[in-house]
Amino acid sequence: MSASASAADAQIQRWSKIAWGLGLALLVAAPFLGVYPIFMIKALCFAIFACAFNLLLGYTGLLSFGHAAYLGAAAYVTGWLVRSAGFSPELGILAGALSGTVLGAIVGFIAIRRQGIYFAMITLAMAQMIYFVWLQAPFTGGEDGLQGVPRGTLFGFIPLQNDLVMYFVVLAAFVAVFLAVIRIVHSPYGQVLKAIRENEPRAISLGYDVDKYKLLAFVLSTTLAGLAGALKTVALGFATLSDAHWSLSGEVVLMTLLGGMGTFAGPVVGAFTIIGLQNFLADRVGSWVTVIIGAIFVVCVVGFRRGFVGELLAWLKRRQASKP
């Protein structure tokens, strides 16, 4: 790498840190600027979901068409444990995340030995099986879902009934996940994942057991997806079949591609964009919101292949590299 390229990357990293700081400040201030906490809670939960998916697709190169299965599983597990078994919210959320871990380990063990479209179709098939389990299971409420999940008191002394308190709990979880993803990607393990994404045969020739690396990445991703589902259920008070539907698996793909696959902030931008459009357009155009989001997906794939954040970073690199 040339000296000018290194300097450009260093400058972009500094700008990125400033942007992250401003973004965090905006998230902290948002409820006090007239933004509804419930909207922000939902957007942050899906931002966690998108970050989890990006760890798998953006940094490992594995496309899953069934990631909603893990969010939905955690939503149901957490909802039932908190509402019917009397679990505290922190234990319910932990159990929900662990359900994502277990399901991810099972599905990953089956799917990880296949590549490309075969891997994607196995994840979709397994997710559909899980969806019909939730549809038929007696404790999930069928098409009505689980309603009336109480928020309770976090750690025995933080009452979550107030939307503002709940928002900052979800925000803290989001920041923790965001930093964890950055740490994973920049670790030696993360560098191996990038090597697998770029050239799997070469990674194998270097002696890496790529199946183990990919399986761990898959399980980490499903665990974080489970955390998103668990938080969403506690915060919003319900879990429904839409949490496990294949269309949600498609939405998280769109969020990641729209914001910028393989970037840290891209999935967050994509999640806020899609959730914002759904909330803004739902009362105005009804079911046509799905068509509009589909059109946005086509435009993104054709005109912004790197996504919003990816295109911005590419432009900044070109601009910095062109400086003498």
Secondary structure, DSSP 8 states (H G I E B T S, - for coil): --HHHHHHHHHHHHHHHHHHHHHHHHHHHGGGGT--HHHHHHHHHHHHHHHHHHHHHHHH----S-THHHHHHHHHHHHHHHHTS---HHHHHHHHHHHHHHHHHHHHHHHTTS-HHHHHHHHHHHHHHHHHHHHH-TTTTGGG-EE-----EETTTEE--SHHHHHHHHHHHHHHHHHHHHHHHHSHHHHHHHHHHH-HHHHHHTT--HHHHHHHHHHHHHHHHHHHHHHHHHHHSEE-GGGG-HHHHHHHHHHHHHH-TT-SSHHHHHHHHHHHHHHHHHHHHTTHHHHHHHHHHHHHHHH-TTHHHHHHHHHHHHHHHT--
